[in-house]
Amino acid sequence: MRRATSILLVLMVIGFGGCRIGPTASDRPLDEALVLGELEVSEQEPANVVVTISSEGVSPTAIAVPRGPVHLVIENKAQQSRMFTISGETLDEETVSVSAGQSYTLELVLVPGIYEFMITGGGDELRGVITANIPNSI
């Protein structure tokens, strides 16, 4: 009988070992800002992206950047002035004029999302997209 009681006691201890008492780290709600990577954006180095406009078109047409500050350098190597317009869900439309042979740096802060850009002038309408995402370091 004593042996049966000892075995029962050992089984109860093993069974309770899998149970927890009180909250654990996984029970705490996640800090949404941390999950989205929105902390310390102001201290982040800007991503530098060059968009080149030429008589053949625009390059690149699809750009991926981390969320946060972006320096978008628009180089106009075409023979005519061009208008560069960018917009997205969380970005009011911004338009800049870039003279032939000149460049312009547009400073943006992008949250995760998809932004469309359009280049007009010289009889062309060129389009592309910029995708801002959460950096891999999170």
C-alpha positions as CSV (number, residue, x, y, z in Angstrom):
1,M,0.0,0.0,0.0
2,R,2.8,2.3,0.8
3,R,4.4,1.6,-2.5
4,A,1.1,2.5,-4.3
5,T,0.9,5.7,-2.4
6,S,4.5,6.7,-3.3
7,I,3.8,5.9,-7.0
8,L,0.6,8.0,-6.9
9,L,2.5,10.9,-5.2
10,V,5.2,10.8,-7.9
11,L,2.6,10.7,-10.7
12,M,0.8,13.7,-9.1
13,V,4.1,15.7,-8.9
14,I,4.9,14.9,-12.5
15,G,1.4,15.9,-13.6
16,F,1.5,19.2,-11.7
17,G,5.0,19.9,-13.1
18,G,3.3,20.7,-16.5
19,C,0.9,23.1,-14.9
20,R,1.7,26.6,-14.1
21,I,0.7,28.9,-11.4
22,G,0.5,32.6,-12.2
23,P,1.2,34.6,-15.3
24,T,4.2,33.9,-17.6
25,A,5.9,36.1,-20.2
26,S,3.7,34.7,-22.9
27,D,0.6,36.0,-21.1
28,R,1.6,39.6,-21.3
29,P,0.1,41.6,-24.1
30,L,2.6,42.5,-26.9
31,D,3.7,46.1,-27.2
32,E,2.2,46.8,-30.6
33,A,4.6,49.6,-31.4
34,L,7.5,47.2,-30.8
35,V,6.0,44.6,-33.0
36,L,5.4,47.1,-35.8
37,G,9.0,48.4,-35.4
38,E,7.9,51.9,-34.8
39,L,10.1,52.6,-31.9
40,E,13.2,54.8,-32.3
41,V,12.4,55.7,-35.9
42,S,13.8,59.2,-35.5
43,E,17.2,57.7,-34.6
44,Q,17.2,55.4,-37.7
45,E,19.6,56.2,-40.5
46,P,17.7,57.1,-43.7
47,A,17.6,54.7,-46.5
48,N,19.0,56.3,-49.7
49,V,17.3,55.4,-52.9
50,V,18.1,56.8,-56.4
51,V,15.4,56.9,-59.1
52,T,16.8,57.8,-62.5
53,I,14.6,59.3,-65.2
54,S,15.9,59.0,-68.8
55,S,14.6,59.1,-72.3
56,E,14.2,55.3,-72.1
57,G,12.0,55.4,-68.9
58,V,12.5,55.2,-65.2
59,S,14.7,52.9,-63.2
60,P,14.0,51.2,-60.9
61,T,10.2,50.8,-61.1
62,A,9.9,48.6,-58.0
63,I,11.7,49.6,-54.8
64,A,11.8,48.0,-51.3
65,V,12.9,50.1,-48.3
66,P,12.7,49.6,-44.5
67,R,10.0,51.6,-42.8
68,G,11.3,55.0,-41.5
69,P,13.2,57.8,-43.0
70,V,14.0,57.6,-46.7
71,H,16.0,60.0,-48.9
72,L,14.6,59.6,-52.4
73,V,17.0,61.1,-54.9
74,I,15.3,61.8,-58.2
75,E,17.8,62.2,-61.1
76,N,16.4,63.6,-64.3
77,K,18.8,62.6,-67.2
78,A,16.1,63.3,-69.7
79,Q,16.0,66.3,-72.0
80,Q,12.8,67.8,-70.5
81,S,11.7,68.8,-67.0
82,R,9.7,66.1,-65.3
83,M,7.1,66.0,-62.5
84,F,7.6,63.3,-59.8
85,T,4.5,62.5,-57.7
86,I,4.4,60.0,-54.8
87,S,1.4,59.0,-52.8
88,G,0.1,56.3,-50.5
89,E,-2.4,55.5,-47.8
90,T,-0.5,57.3,-45.0
91,L,1.3,59.9,-47.2
92,D,-0.3,63.0,-48.6
93,E,0.5,63.3,-52.3
94,E,3.9,65.1,-52.8
95,T,4.9,66.5,-56.2
96,V,8.2,67.9,-57.2
97,S,9.5,69.3,-60.5
98,V,12.9,68.2,-61.6
99,S,14.6,70.1,-64.4
100,A,16.5,68.4,-67.2
101,G,19.9,67.3,-66.0
102,Q,19.2,68.0,-62.4
103,S,18.4,66.0,-59.3
104,Y,16.2,66.5,-56.3
105,T,16.2,64.8,-52.9
106,L,12.8,64.1,-51.4
107,E,13.0,63.4,-47.6
108,L,10.2,61.1,-46.5
109,V,9.3,59.0,-43.4
110,L,7.4,55.9,-44.5
111,V,5.3,53.6,-42.4
112,P,4.9,50.0,-43.6
113,G,2.8,50.1,-46.8
114,I,2.8,50.5,-50.6
115,Y,3.4,53.9,-52.2
116,E,2.9,54.6,-55.8
117,F,5.0,57.1,-57.8
118,M,4.3,58.7,-61.2
119,I,6.5,60.7,-63.5
120,T,4.9,63.0,-66.1
121,G,6.2,65.4,-68.6
122,G,7.8,65.1,-72.0
123,G,4.7,63.3,-73.3
124,D,5.4,60.3,-71.0
125,E,3.6,58.9,-67.9
126,L,5.9,56.5,-66.0
127,R,4.8,54.6,-62.9
128,G,6.5,52.6,-60.1
129,V,6.0,51.4,-56.6
130,I,7.9,51.7,-53.3
131,T,7.2,49.1,-50.6
132,A,8.2,50.1,-47.1
133,N,8.3,47.1,-44.7
134,I,9.3,46.1,-41.2
135,P,13.1,45.6,-41.0
136,N,14.5,42.2,-40.5
137,S,16.1,43.2,-37.2
138,I,12.9,43.0,-35.2
